[in-house]
Amino acid sequence: MKAAWFSEFGHAPDVLQVGVFETPEPSHGEVLIRMRTSGVNPSDTKKRLGSFPDLLTEGPVIPNSDGAGIIEAVGTGVPHSRIGERVWVYQAQYARLHGTAAQYVSIDSHRAIQLPGNTTFAEGACLGIPAMTAHRSVFSDGPVKGKIVLITGGAGRVGHYAIQWAKEGGATVIATASNDVAYRHCMEAGADLVVDHSKDGMVESVLTYTDGVKVDRVIDVEFGANLPMILQLIRTGGVIASYSSTVITEPKLPFRDMMFMDLTIRLIIVYAMPEEAKSQAITDITRALKENILQHRIADTYQLDNIAEANQQVEDGGFYGCVVIDVD
C-alpha cells in the first residue's frame, strides 16, 4: 500500500517519507479500512517533532489518528456485515505505530464508527480529535442547560465544535476571537456573544452582557495565558476545562485565590478520556451527523504526496478548520 511514515524525529520535509509500505491484515476484533481521508492535528505534528521520545523504539510511525474510509475486511470476532461500511476513525495512532496516513489501516472495530451518508469523508476526518475533545470539554462536568459557558478561541478547531455542543446543550455561549474572520466563524457556529480577547475591556463587555453574572464554565485553549482573565469572569464553584497551554507551557497558579473560589480545573486530552466519555461523544456525534446539525470546516485538502506541506500548515497556524489529507 501507499503510505507516509517517519523513522526519526524532525521537521516534516526532513523526515516524512511517502512510498510503499506493507499492507496490514486485520487481527481478531479488528477491521481493515481502505482510507479515503486522514486528518492532521497539532498532536500529530508534535509527535513527529518528538513529544513522545519512545515512539520510534519499535519501528517507523505512520502518522495521524483521525480519518475516514470504507471497511474492506474484518478479523475474527467481527461481523462480516461491517464490510462495505463507511466509517470514521479515531485513535489510530495512539499507543500504536500505524495511523491513518496510508491507504489501509487495521484497527479495533470499536474505533471505527459508522459515518452517515450525508457526511463526507473529509468531514469524517475532523471528528476524532476536534469534535470529541470539544464534547468532553463541554460536558465533562455535567449538563450545561441554562448555564453561561465561555469558550476561548472559539474559531479554532476545537472551539468551533465546542460552541455547537454548548448551544446544543442549552447554554448561553460567549466566545472570544481576535479578528473579524474569527468573529464571523464564532457567530456562524451559534455563539450568543463574541468578544475580542486582544483588546482591553473584554471582561467588562462580558459582564455587561450578563448583567454582572459570572460564567459557570470556561472551555479554554490557552490555559496559562488566559488564566488571569478567566479568574475575573468565572463564578465561585465554576469549572475550567482546558485542552491546551502552548504559550505558557508551565503555568504558575494563584492557588490561594483559586482555592477560595472552589474552582474545578479539568485538563482534557482526547486519548486519555474515559471510555464512557468516548462512547457518549460518539453517540452524540452520530446523532448530530444524522440530523445534520453539526457544522464542519475544511481549511485545506492535500494529496498524500504533499503531507509535509499539510504538516507545515498545521504548525504555522493562522487558518480556520481542519487540514485533511486525500489519501486517494
C-alpha positions in Angstrom: 0.0 0.0 0.0 1.0 3.6 -0.3 1.7 5.4 3.0 3.6 8.2 4.7 5.9 7.5 7.6 8.8 8.8 9.6 11.6 6.9 11.2 13.2 9.8 13.1 12.0 12.9 14.7 12.3 16.3 13.0 10.8 18.8 10.7 8.2 17.5 8.2 10.2 18.0 5.0 13.2 16.3 6.5 11.7 13.2 8.0 8.4 12.4 6.3 8.6 9.8 3.6 5.9 8.6 1.1 6.2 5.2 -0.6 5.3 1.6 -0.5 4.5 0.1 3.0 3.3 -3.4 3.9 -0.5 -3.6 3.9 -1.8 -4.7 7.3 -4.0 -7.7 8.0 -6.9 -7.4 10.4 -6.4 -9.3 13.7 -9.1 -10.6 16.0 -11.6 -7.9 16.7 -10.2 -5.6 14.0 -11.4 -4.1 10.8 -9.3 -3.3 7.7 -10.2 0.1 6.4 -9.4 1.5 3.0 -8.7 5.1 4.0 -10.1 7.9 1.9 -9.0 10.8 4.1 -6.6 11.4 7.0 -6.8 14.4 9.4 -3.7 16.3 10.5 -3.9 17.7 14.0 -1.4 19.6 16.2 -0.9 16.5 18.4 0.2 14.6 15.2 2.8 17.2 14.3 4.1 17.3 17.9 4.6 13.5 18.0 6.7 13.8 14.8 8.7 16.5 16.4 9.5 14.2 19.4 6.9 14.9 22.1 6.9 11.2 22.8 10.6 10.2 22.8 9.9 6.5 23.0 7.6 6.5 20.0 10.1 5.2 17.5 11.6 2.4 19.5 9.5 -0.3 17.7 9.8 0.9 14.2 8.6 3.7 11.8 5.4 5.5 12.5 2.6 6.1 10.1 1.2 9.4 11.5 -2.3 10.8 12.2 -5.0 9.5 14.4 -8.1 10.7 12.6 -9.6 9.7 9.2 -12.4 8.1 7.3 -12.8 5.4 4.8 -14.6 2.1 4.0 -14.2 -1.3 5.7 -12.9 -3.8 3.2 -12.2 -6.8 5.5 -12.7 -7.9 9.1 -10.8 -10.1 11.5 -12.3 -12.9 13.6 -15.0 -11.9 16.0 -16.2 -9.0 13.8 -19.5 -9.4 11.9 -18.9 -9.7 8.1 -21.9 -7.3 7.7 -19.5 -4.5 8.5 -17.7 -5.0 5.2 -18.5 -2.0 2.9 -19.5 0.2 5.8 -18.4 3.9 5.6 -16.6 4.8 8.9 -14.7 7.5 10.7 -11.7 6.5 12.8 -10.2 7.8 16.0 -7.0 7.0 18.0 -5.4 5.2 15.0 -2.0 6.4 16.1 -2.2 6.4 19.8 -0.4 3.6 21.7 0.0 2.2 18.1 2.6 2.7 15.4 0.4 2.9 12.3 -2.1 5.7 11.8 -4.4 6.9 9.0 -1.8 8.5 6.6 -2.0 5.4 4.5 -4.2 3.6 2.0 -5.1 1.0 4.7 -5.3 0.8 8.4 -6.3 -2.1 10.6 -7.8 -1.1 13.9 -10.1 -2.3 16.7 -13.6 -2.4 15.3 -14.9 -0.1 18.1 -12.6 2.7 17.0 -14.3 2.6 13.5 -17.6 4.4 13.8 -20.3 4.4 11.1 -20.2 7.5 9.0 -23.7 8.6 7.9 -24.2 9.0 4.1 -24.8 12.8 4.5 -21.3 13.3 5.9 -18.3 13.4 3.6 -15.1 11.5 4.1 -13.3 14.9 4.5 -15.7 15.9 7.3 -15.2 12.4 8.9 -11.5 13.2 9.2 -12.4 16.1 11.6 -14.4 14.2 14.2 -11.8 12.2 16.2 -9.7 14.9 18.0 -11.6 18.2 17.4 -15.2 17.1 17.9 -14.5 14.6 20.7 -12.2 17.0 22.6 -14.9 19.7 22.3 -17.6 17.3 23.5 -15.5 16.3 26.6 -14.6 19.9 27.3 -18.3 21.0 27.3 -19.9 18.0 29.1 -17.2 16.6 31.3 -18.8 18.1 34.4 -22.4 17.6 33.6 -25.2 19.2 31.6 -24.8 22.9 30.5 -28.5 23.7 30.1 -29.2 27.1 31.5 -25.5 27.8 32.2 -23.2 30.5 30.8 -20.3 29.0 29.0 -17.2 31.0 27.9 -15.2 29.4 25.1 -11.8 31.0 24.4 -10.5 30.7 20.8 -14.0 29.9 19.6 -12.9 29.9 15.9 -10.3 27.2 16.5 -10.7 23.5 15.5 -12.0 22.5 19.0 -13.6 25.8 19.8 -15.8 25.7 16.7 -17.3 22.4 17.8 -17.4 23.4 21.5 -19.7 26.4 20.6 -22.0 24.0 18.8 -22.1 21.4 21.6 -22.7 24.1 24.2 -25.6 25.6 22.2 -27.0 22.1 21.5 -26.8 21.5 25.3 -28.9 24.6 26.1 -26.2 27.0 27.3 -25.7 30.7 26.7 -22.4 30.8 24.8 -19.8 33.6 24.9 -16.8 33.1 22.6 -13.6 35.0 22.2 -12.0 35.9 18.9 -9.2 38.3 17.7 -10.2 39.4 14.3 -13.2 39.8 12.0 -12.9 36.4 10.3 -12.7 34.6 13.7 -15.7 36.6 14.9 -17.7 35.5 11.9 -16.8 31.8 12.4 -17.9 32.0 16.1 -21.2 33.7 15.2 -22.0 31.2 12.5 -21.3 28.3 14.9 -24.0 29.8 17.2 -22.3 31.9 19.8 -24.6 34.4 21.6 -21.8 36.9 22.1 -18.3 37.2 20.7 -15.7 39.4 22.3 -12.2 40.4 21.2 -9.7 38.9 23.6 -6.9 41.0 22.2 -8.4 44.3 23.3 -8.9 46.0 26.7 -12.4 46.0 28.1 -13.1 42.3 27.2 -14.0 41.4 30.8 -16.3 44.4 31.1 -18.0 43.6 27.8 -18.8 40.1 29.0 -20.1 41.2 32.4 -22.2 43.9 30.7 -23.8 41.3 28.5 -24.6 39.0 31.5 -25.7 41.9 33.8 -22.8 41.2 36.1 -23.4 37.4 36.4 -20.2 35.4 36.1 -19.8 32.4 33.8 -20.3 28.8 35.0 -17.9 27.1 32.7 -14.8 28.0 30.7 -13.6 25.9 27.7 -10.1 27.1 27.2 -7.5 26.9 24.5 -4.6 28.7 26.3 -4.7 28.0 30.0 -1.5 29.7 31.1 -2.0 32.9 29.1 -5.8 33.2 29.7 -6.0 32.3 33.4 -5.8 35.9 34.7 -8.7 36.9 32.5 -10.7 33.7 33.3 -10.4 34.3 37.1 -12.1 37.7 36.6 -15.1 36.1 34.8 -15.7 32.7 36.4 -18.1 32.3 39.3 -17.2 30.6 42.6 -17.6 26.9 42.1 -17.1 27.1 38.4 -15.2 24.8 36.1 -12.3 25.5 33.8 -11.9 22.8 31.1 -8.6 23.3 29.2 -7.2 21.3 26.4 -4.0 23.3 25.6 -1.4 25.7 27.0 1.2 26.3 24.4 2.1 29.9 25.0 2.9 29.3 28.7 3.6 25.6 28.9 4.1 25.5 32.7 1.6 28.0 34.2 2.0 29.4 37.6 -1.2 29.1 39.6 -2.6 31.6 42.1 -3.5 28.6 44.3 -5.0 30.5 47.2 -7.3 32.6 45.1 -8.4 29.6 43.1 -8.9 27.5 46.2 -11.2 30.2 47.8 -13.2 30.2 44.6 -13.7 26.4 44.9 -12.8 26.0 41.3 -12.5 22.8 39.4 -9.7 22.5 36.9 -10.4 19.9 34.2 -7.5 19.1 31.9 -8.6 17.4 28.6 -6.8 15.2 26.2 -8.8 13.0 23.9 -6.6 10.0 24.1 -7.0 9.6 27.9 -10.7 10.3 28.1 -12.6 7.6 30.0 -14.1 5.1 27.6 -17.6 6.0 28.8 -16.9 9.6 27.8 -15.7 8.5 24.4 -18.9 6.4 23.9 -21.1 9.3 24.9 -19.3 11.6 22.5 -19.6 9.1 19.7 -23.4 8.7 20.4 -23.9 12.5 20.3 -21.7 12.9 17.2 -23.6 10.1 15.4 -27.0 11.7 16.3 -25.8 15.2 15.3 -24.4 13.9 11.9 -27.6 12.1 11.1 -29.7 15.2 12.0 -27.2 17.4 10.0 -26.8 19.8 12.9 -23.0 19.9 13.1 -21.1 22.5 11.0 -17.7 21.3 9.7 -14.9 23.4 8.3 -12.2 22.1 6.0 -9.3 24.6 5.8 -7.3 22.8 3.1 -7.0 19.4 1.5 -3.7 17.9 0.4 -2.7 14.8 -1.5 -0.7 12.2 0.4 2.4 13.1 -1.6 2.2 16.6 -0.1 1.7 15.5 3.6 4.8 17.5 4.6 3.1 20.7 3.4 0.0 19.8 5.3 2.0 19.3 8.5 3.8 22.7 7.9 0.4 24.4 7.6 -0.8 23.0 10.9 2.4 24.1 12.6 2.3 27.6 11.1 -1.3 28.1 12.2 -3.3 31.2 11.1 -6.1 29.2 9.4 -9.6 28.1 10.4 -10.8 24.5 10.1 -9.3 21.0 9.7 -6.4 20.1 7.4 -7.2 16.9 5.5 -5.1 14.5 3.5 -6.9 13.0 0.5 -5.4 9.5 0.6 -6.7 8.6 -2.8 
